[in-house]
């Protein structure tokens, strides 16, 4: 159905995004905005604004209620206008809504599905609200995006797995095998791979980790980064009976543990050998097994991304209906505020003429009458917006306002 009012309102939502997809980190840092100054300039041109900046993006969202057009956004970049124009992407209407939903869900991140971006968006949203840059329709759009981002992560936690490599897969493998976060874990090595594994263990909440290395000083430096324990590699066998899991990641000429040594581990312990050549002799999880596990995780993650994209498609479709109801609520709120002002004026007029004796309950009673009488009309207009068209709903509000002004004018003639 043709709905000019809805089209006009949606097309006033505009976004400009410069992201990691086209710009380097250095370029993004060069165009990074002074938000105090940028908000001041944007709000002189647009009704509402949101600035969202991270290491991977510089994005601006505006509500173009003053009909300034998208190019005016570029003015806040001053000497970098040409660069931003060449690297930036403009979105409007539902395309802008869709883009923000994808950003909030992590689908536009360098590491697809990462969860940090949602918290960053929430912080940017609060900063804009504090500056009174978000208060109406655009505020509603950003709130919906945050809601969508949270919902997608709650129904599909696999999406936030992050970049997949052997280090992170080894930690996922432990969790999949039932190794708990409080379980004692041994990590052999202090090089690049071991450092990555230690980082992932810490990120996933494993807190009882002992790092073993031939050079104890290297083990100490790595362990202290995460408040882990450390020991010399020569003491590894003494600790085996205490470990629920062991990951090895060093280069050796011969195995550091033999098959007989594995018998020292408690029953059910998990051993992952990432060494080249093999660090452990016997039936343990090797790089080949982890590669198969990695393939399975990648397949799960691809599925999670597709499911998230389908969810966003549905959310964008549903957004139209929610947006129309929000606009009607805002329009009616303004209308009712005018009626309430008239109510208060009439009460004061009655008091000045001695018609009201100052009864303390008069304000509550008249306000109750006002809102109870308006309630059916409010819901009727919301239904028109949702089931017919926003244009018809707004037109009806304007007609009521017009007749209310006429009636008010006529009443004043008889005073």
BELBELMO-V92702 format. One record per backbone hydrogen bond with DSSP energy under -1.0 kcal/mol. NH is the residue of the N-H (numbers start at 1). CO is the residue of the C=O. If there is no record, write none. Layout:
((NH	CO) (NH	CO))
This chain:
((7	3) (8	4) (9	5) (10	6) (11	7) (13	10) (14	62) (15	91) (16	60) (17	89) (18	58) (20	56) (22	19) (23	19) (28	24) (29	25) (30	26) (31	27) (38	34) (39	35) (40	36) (41	37) (42	38) (43	39) (45	42) (46	42) (47	63) (49	133) (50	61) (52	59) (54	57) (58	18) (59	52) (60	16) (61	50) (62	14) (63	48) (64	12) (65	63) (67	64) (73	70) (74	71) (75	72) (76	73) (77	74) (78	75) (80	77) (81	78) (84	80) (85	81) (86	82) (87	83) (88	84) (89	17) (91	15) (93	13) (95	92) (97	93) (98	94) (99	95) (100	96) (101	97) (102	98) (103	99) (104	100) (105	101) (106	103) (107	102) (113	106) (114	111) (120	116) (121	117) (122	118) (123	119) (124	120) (125	121) (126	122) (127	123) (128	124) (129	125) (130	126) (131	127) (132	129) (133	128) (140	136) (141	137) (142	138) (143	139) (144	140) (145	141) (146	142) (147	143) (148	144) (149	145) (150	146) (151	147) (152	148) (153	149) (154	150) (155	151) (156	152) (159	156) (160	157) (161	158) (169	165) (170	166) (171	167) (172	168) (173	169) (174	170) (175	171) (176	172) (177	173) (178	175) (179	174) (183	180) (185	208) (186	245) (187	210) (188	247) (189	212) (195	191) (196	192) (197	193) (198	194) (199	195) (200	196) (201	197) (202	198) (203	199) (204	200) (205	202) (206	201) (207	181) (210	185) (211	229) (212	187) (213	231) (219	215) (220	216) (221	217) (222	218) (223	219) (224	220) (226	223) (228	223) (229	209) (231	211) (233	213) (235	232) (236	233) (239	236) (240	236) (242	239) (243	240) (244	184) (245	184) (246	270) (247	186) (248	272) (249	188) (256	279) (257	279) (262	258) (264	261) (265	262) (269	266) (270	244) (272	246) (273	285) (274	248) (281	257) (284	282) (285	271) (290	286) (291	287) (292	288) (293	289) (294	290) (295	291) (296	292) (297	293) (298	294) (299	295) (300	296) (301	297) (302	298) (303	299) (304	300) (305	301) (306	302) (307	303) (308	304) (309	305) (310	306) (311	307) (312	308) (313	309) (314	310) (315	311) (316	312) (317	313) (318	314) (319	315) (322	318) (323	319) (324	320) (325	321) (326	322) (327	323) (328	324) (329	325) (330	326) (331	327) (332	328) (333	329) (334	330) (335	331) (336	332) (337	333) (338	334) (339	335) (340	336) (341	337) (342	338) (343	339) (344	340) (345	341) (346	342) (347	343) (348	344) (349	345) (350	346) (351	347) (352	348) (353	349) (354	351) (355	350) (356	350) (362	359) (365	361) (366	362) (367	363) (368	364) (369	365) (370	366) (371	367) (372	368) (373	369) (374	370) (375	371) (378	374) (379	375) (380	376) (381	377) (382	378) (383	379) (384	380) (385	381) (386	382) (387	383) (388	384) (389	384) (393	389) (394	390) (395	391) (396	392) (397	393) (398	394) (399	395) (400	396) (401	397) (402	398) (403	399) (404	400) (405	401) (406	402) (407	403) (408	404) (409	405) (410	406) (411	407) (412	408) (414	411))
